[in-house]
């Protein structure tokens, strides 16, 4: 029997709990670690508080993690490096340092692209850094992207044969026993994400009066960290305008509590302005919740038709409200959509599917080498 392919994964594990860390937590719980010989380097650069900021702490971490990276390359001698790249301008030089070092040391570097911003990054870089990015993508073994919609962003930067689509996954909490969380005699609409401009929080806020006025049995629940004071003030204003019908649960990082919140929802809204995938959609699908989301990134691939979710043009609060109200007034449609979402989660986004797809990428590259 041939030895298993050895992979050094450079990613991040929770806490904090956000898309990337939760996805890597699931990866390390999947069959990926059984099919391959996996070493993990946990690199905690990101936090809600220091997002898009250069700090002394991040520079210290850069030295620490790069030293650990070199040590693992020398000690474990992996054939592959799976690197979680951001494709943002500020951390590009850091990402290039890790990827280029792996390439120059003879490792097959596989870029794990959780975004869709490679072309955006390329256009924003000065010429000399554009050359660095072209070199890195030319010499990387592959890039794993989260949907077919991302592939065109690599046109002219990476050969199409090096692009592999592996959608995300989320924890299946079907076995978690909590009892019936949904309230009787009303409709609960849930927003569960970072309360930020990128996630469309102000689109959601603008839709609140359109949804609640004239529908006394409807309430909205918000959960997630707050981006800044402007968001906090607007949320407080809505709570005063609609007392008892607009609630805020704060930042939720426990799986059981998150499950209870999703199970209490009748409709999940995700009005994101900038996203590639949106793992929170999978949490809603796993719990059999109907969904209204903006048409952004690979969301139309996750929710391919009106049986699974109602999509609207991002930024359009009126369309968000209209779609929500269409579900508010049709309980049967909500129930059928929730059932269809649960079935799609099991078929396309379960942990078993994800682990196999991820390991298949490396086995295919290894067979072709």
Wavefront OBJ file of the C-alpha trace (Angstrom):
o trace
v 0.000 0.000 0.000
v 1.428 3.388 -1.015
v 1.956 5.961 1.772
v -0.744 8.542 2.255
v -0.287 11.972 0.703
v 1.082 14.338 3.356
v -0.487 17.802 3.569
v 0.396 20.792 5.730
v -2.785 22.839 6.220
v -2.215 26.519 7.017
v -5.532 27.802 8.334
v -7.320 28.945 11.469
v -9.426 27.144 14.060
v -11.969 28.728 16.429
v -12.215 30.790 18.460
v -13.116 33.307 17.127
v -16.067 31.736 15.344
v -16.348 33.017 11.791
v -16.590 31.469 8.325
v -12.969 30.454 7.832
v -12.359 29.074 11.322
v -15.596 27.086 11.349
v -14.856 25.614 7.923
v -11.400 24.431 9.020
v -12.860 22.986 12.199
v -15.190 20.924 10.022
v -12.357 19.950 7.665
v -10.368 18.522 10.572
v -13.417 16.530 11.686
v -14.000 15.058 8.219
v -12.681 12.020 6.361
v -10.018 14.350 4.883
v -7.756 13.584 7.846
v -8.245 9.854 7.350
v -7.623 9.810 3.599
v -4.513 12.001 3.859
v -1.678 12.497 6.339
v -2.567 15.955 7.674
v -0.538 18.414 9.747
v -2.299 21.634 10.836
v -0.722 25.046 11.450
v -3.237 27.217 13.308
v -2.571 30.842 12.329
v -4.677 33.379 14.251
v -4.193 36.693 12.448
v -7.866 37.676 12.149
v -10.257 39.015 14.755
v -13.405 41.137 14.658
v -11.593 43.892 16.582
v -8.471 44.158 14.361
v -10.023 43.340 10.990
v -8.315 45.328 8.168
v -5.759 46.796 10.596
v -1.978 46.358 10.854
v -0.969 45.926 14.492
v 2.189 45.096 16.387
v 0.550 41.899 17.544
v -0.049 40.770 13.968
v 3.593 41.468 13.044
v 4.757 39.404 16.025
v 2.421 36.598 14.952
v 3.833 36.769 11.422
v 7.332 36.026 12.713
v 6.032 33.290 15.020
v 3.876 31.532 12.435
v 6.450 31.764 9.672
v 9.039 30.162 11.982
v 6.561 27.389 12.803
v 5.815 27.006 9.090
v 9.484 26.490 8.231
v 9.871 24.044 11.112
v 6.936 21.933 9.960
v 8.158 21.915 6.370
v 11.550 20.676 7.536
v 10.297 18.208 10.163
v 7.268 16.649 8.471
v 8.300 17.058 4.809
v 4.776 17.429 3.386
v 4.300 17.046 -0.363
v 1.505 19.635 -0.273
v 0.736 22.914 1.460
v -2.946 23.934 1.654
v -2.858 27.664 2.320
v -5.861 29.749 3.364
v -5.389 32.900 1.264
v -7.346 36.095 1.791
v -6.976 37.851 -1.596
v -7.095 41.249 0.075
v -4.525 43.957 -0.609
v -3.282 44.502 2.943
v -2.250 40.881 3.763
v -1.027 40.047 0.249
v 2.683 40.280 1.065
v 2.158 37.960 4.040
v 0.298 35.445 1.876
v 2.965 35.676 -0.824
v 5.713 35.030 1.746
v 4.154 31.733 2.847
v 3.118 30.519 -0.617
v 6.343 31.517 -2.401
v 8.461 29.899 0.312
v 6.562 26.642 -0.091
v 6.904 26.765 -3.874
v 10.634 27.526 -3.765
v 11.151 24.652 -1.322
v 9.585 22.257 -3.820
v 6.157 21.882 -2.195
v 2.942 21.711 -4.182
v 1.073 24.719 -2.888
v -2.712 24.493 -3.118
v -4.453 27.798 -2.536
v -7.637 27.554 -0.480
v -9.696 30.463 -1.755
v -12.680 31.198 0.496
v -13.429 34.407 -1.417
v -13.860 35.515 -4.989
v -11.608 38.547 -5.059
v -8.472 37.453 -6.908
v -9.182 39.730 -9.871
v -10.156 42.567 -7.550
v -6.868 42.146 -5.692
v -4.853 41.998 -8.911
v -6.369 45.233 -10.192
v -5.668 46.988 -6.879
v -1.983 46.016 -6.624
v 0.932 48.083 -7.974
v 2.694 46.609 -10.980
v 5.511 44.911 -9.092
v 3.052 43.159 -6.770
v 0.893 42.152 -9.745
v 3.963 40.368 -11.103
v 4.368 38.591 -7.755
v 0.738 37.459 -7.800
v 1.015 36.194 -11.394
v 4.168 34.236 -10.470
v 2.508 32.729 -7.392
v -0.594 31.601 -9.277
v 1.458 30.253 -12.172
v 3.569 28.067 -9.894
v 0.834 26.979 -7.465
v -0.379 23.406 -7.955
v -4.062 24.340 -7.762
v -6.674 26.633 -6.273
v -9.737 25.302 -4.462
v -12.688 27.664 -4.909
v -16.161 27.509 -3.405
v -18.296 27.659 -6.526
v -18.406 27.742 -10.302
v -19.076 31.489 -10.171
v -15.554 32.051 -8.832
v -13.710 30.399 -11.723
v -14.003 33.318 -14.202
v -12.201 35.561 -11.685
v -9.043 33.559 -12.426
v -9.144 34.143 -16.201
v -5.656 35.051 -17.362
v -4.168 34.376 -13.944
v -4.356 30.589 -13.517
v -4.914 27.727 -15.926
v -8.537 26.462 -15.787
v -7.331 22.897 -15.218
v -5.872 23.975 -11.872
v -9.202 25.166 -10.498
v -11.262 22.810 -8.342
v -14.708 23.567 -6.904
v -15.371 22.388 -3.350
v -18.356 24.080 -1.646
v -18.377 24.521 2.102
v -20.008 22.513 4.850
v -21.543 23.090 8.254
v -22.221 21.049 11.355
v -25.208 18.741 11.066
v -27.065 19.204 14.354
v -29.887 16.795 13.528
v -29.029 14.657 16.559
v -29.091 17.630 18.965
v -32.225 17.357 21.129
v -33.623 20.737 22.164
v -37.377 20.403 21.868
v -39.545 22.616 19.653
v -37.955 26.076 19.580
v -40.455 27.763 17.279
v -42.996 29.999 18.985
v -46.708 29.441 18.392
v -48.808 32.143 16.771
v -46.192 34.291 15.099
v -43.453 34.420 12.477
v -39.828 34.894 13.551
v -37.386 36.310 11.001
v -33.702 35.751 11.793
v -30.551 37.649 10.788
v -27.517 35.712 12.077
v -24.189 37.102 10.850
v -21.751 39.937 11.421
v -23.847 43.088 11.782
v -21.754 44.915 9.197
v -22.131 46.853 5.973
v -20.524 44.046 3.956
v -23.154 41.625 5.266
v -25.952 44.018 4.343
v -27.051 44.976 7.830
v -28.344 48.377 6.730
v -30.345 46.706 3.940
v -31.925 44.547 6.644
v -32.552 47.593 8.829
v -34.220 49.453 5.935
v -36.496 46.460 5.351
v -37.637 46.178 8.974
v -40.371 48.867 8.863
v -41.622 47.542 5.518
v -41.996 44.082 7.055
v -43.353 44.912 10.497
v -45.862 47.642 9.723
v -49.216 45.990 9.185
v -48.002 42.570 10.391
v -48.324 42.501 14.173
v -47.543 38.779 14.403
v -44.069 39.162 12.879
v -40.839 39.812 14.775
v -37.163 40.100 13.797
v -34.214 38.670 15.701
v -30.638 39.836 15.106
v -27.566 37.911 16.295
v -23.860 38.455 15.702
v -21.095 40.930 16.553
v -21.771 44.623 15.857
v -19.408 46.369 13.428
v -19.474 49.893 14.900
v -21.482 52.548 16.750
v -23.512 53.494 13.670
v -24.904 49.960 13.504
v -25.593 49.912 17.243
v -27.460 53.238 17.119
v -29.627 52.164 14.176
v -30.472 48.874 15.874
v -31.432 50.667 19.084
v -33.649 53.051 17.113
v -35.536 50.145 15.534
v -35.979 48.467 18.913
v -37.563 51.670 20.274
v -39.773 52.035 17.193
v -40.980 48.416 17.411
v -40.798 47.497 21.119
v -40.738 43.774 21.741
v -40.655 42.959 18.019
v -36.983 43.676 17.228
v -34.493 41.830 19.440
v -30.716 41.516 19.553
v -29.082 38.408 21.012
v -25.427 39.477 20.810
v -22.450 37.444 19.599
v -23.195 33.711 19.688
v -20.249 31.317 19.617
v -21.676 28.132 21.118
v -22.993 25.468 18.739
v -25.940 24.432 20.907
v -27.117 28.007 21.405
v -26.729 28.743 17.674
v -28.782 25.633 16.882
v -31.564 26.745 19.224
v -31.652 30.183 17.568
v -31.916 28.752 14.054
v -34.618 26.318 15.155
v -36.628 29.231 16.538
v -36.641 30.901 13.091
v -39.340 30.634 10.446
v -37.437 32.678 7.845
v -33.690 33.323 7.610
v -32.491 36.474 5.827
v -29.012 36.989 4.413
v -28.850 40.359 2.603
v -25.071 40.263 2.119
v -23.399 42.828 -0.103
v -20.026 41.071 -0.361
v -19.733 37.327 -0.015
v -18.679 34.261 -1.895
v -20.521 31.519 -0.055
v -22.160 32.335 3.275
v -21.837 29.363 5.628
v -24.752 30.656 7.694
v -27.002 29.611 4.808
v -25.973 26.010 5.462
v -26.902 26.339 9.143
v -30.368 27.487 8.090
v -30.645 24.659 5.556
v -29.542 22.064 8.109
v -32.342 23.190 10.427
v -34.949 23.208 7.650
v -35.516 26.968 7.603
v -36.847 28.915 4.613
v -34.423 31.521 3.223
v -34.396 34.954 1.597
v -30.928 36.029 0.395
v -29.221 38.490 -1.903
v -27.975 37.368 -5.293
v -24.233 37.491 -4.591
v -21.241 35.208 -5.100
v -22.160 31.539 -5.206
v -25.440 31.968 -3.334
v -27.435 31.179 -6.516
v -25.561 27.850 -6.597
v -26.490 27.099 -2.974
v -30.120 28.107 -3.542
v -30.620 27.151 -7.205
v -34.351 27.862 -7.477
v -37.386 29.283 -5.691
v -38.036 25.910 -4.046
v -34.920 26.454 -1.902
v -34.784 30.213 -1.439
v -36.002 33.582 -2.683
v -33.206 35.733 -4.094
v -33.140 39.494 -4.645
v -30.702 42.060 -6.040
v -28.220 43.023 -3.327
v -28.891 46.376 -1.729
v -32.626 46.328 -2.533
v -34.428 46.593 0.811
v -37.844 46.748 -0.849
v -37.229 43.452 -2.658
v -35.970 41.879 0.574
v -39.138 42.941 2.381
v -41.378 41.779 -0.488
v -39.811 38.314 -0.546
v -40.004 38.004 3.227
v -43.682 38.957 3.244
v -44.391 36.400 0.502
v -43.199 33.734 2.950
v -44.782 35.340 6.015
v -48.210 34.921 4.462
v -47.642 31.360 3.183
v -46.855 28.874 5.940
v -47.121 25.915 3.564
v -44.495 27.391 1.266
v -42.167 28.017 4.205
v -42.537 24.409 5.317
v -41.881 22.966 1.839
v -38.855 25.229 1.354
v -37.438 24.166 4.699
v -37.848 20.494 3.818
v -36.187 21.018 0.423
v -33.294 22.848 2.086
v -32.753 20.056 4.596
v -32.647 17.481 1.794
v -30.215 19.605 -0.232
v -27.969 20.048 2.809
v -27.714 16.283 3.256
v -27.063 15.660 -0.436
v -24.598 18.470 -1.217
v -23.180 20.029 1.963
v -22.829 17.315 4.577
v -19.506 16.697 6.303
v -19.097 13.381 4.490
v -19.501 15.026 1.082
v -17.086 17.811 2.006
v -14.341 15.540 3.335
v -14.442 13.351 0.224
v -14.393 16.288 -2.176
v -11.424 17.888 -0.401
v -9.370 14.690 -0.304
v -10.251 13.906 -3.936
v -8.637 17.181 -5.033
v -5.258 16.163 -3.605
v -5.492 12.586 -4.826
v -6.294 13.824 -8.339
v -3.386 16.279 -8.365
v -1.101 13.559 -7.009
v -2.215 11.082 -9.706
v -1.548 13.650 -12.441
v 1.879 14.608 -11.091
l 1 2 3 4 5 6 7 8 9 10 11 12 13 14 15 16 17 18 19 20 21 22 23 24 25 26 27 28 29 30 31 32 33 34 35 36 37 38 39 40 41 42 43 44 45 46 47 48 49 50 51 52 53 54 55 56 57 58 59 60 61 62 63 64 65 66 67 68 69 70 71 72 73 74 75 76 77 78 79 80 81 82 83 84 85 86 87 88 89 90 91 92 93 94 95 96 97 98 99 100 101 102 103 104 105 106 107 108 109 110 111 112 113 114 115 116 117 118 119 120 121 122 123 124 125 126 127 128 129 130 131 132 133 134 135 136 137 138 139 140 141 142 143 144 145 146 147 148 149 150 151 152 153 154 155 156 157 158 159 160 161 162 163 164 165 166 167 168 169 170 171 172 173 174 175 176 177 178 179 180 181 182 183 184 185 186 187 188 189 190 191 192 193 194 195 196 197 198 199 200 201 202 203 204 205 206 207 208 209 210 211 212 213 214 215 216 217 218 219 220 221 222 223 224 225 226 227 228 229 230 231 232 233 234 235 236 237 238 239 240 241 242 243 244 245 246 247 248 249 250 251 252 253 254 255 256 257 258 259 260 261 262 263 264 265 266 267 268 269 270 271 272 273 274 275 276 277 278 279 280 281 282 283 284 285 286 287 288 289 290 291 292 293 294 295 296 297 298 299 300 301 302 303 304 305 306 307 308 309 310 311 312 313 314 315 316 317 318 319 320 321 322 323 324 325 326 327 328 329 330 331 332 333 334 335 336 337 338 339 340 341 342 343 344 345 346 347 348 349 350 351 352 353 354 355 356 357 358 359 360 361 362 363 364 365 366 367 368 369
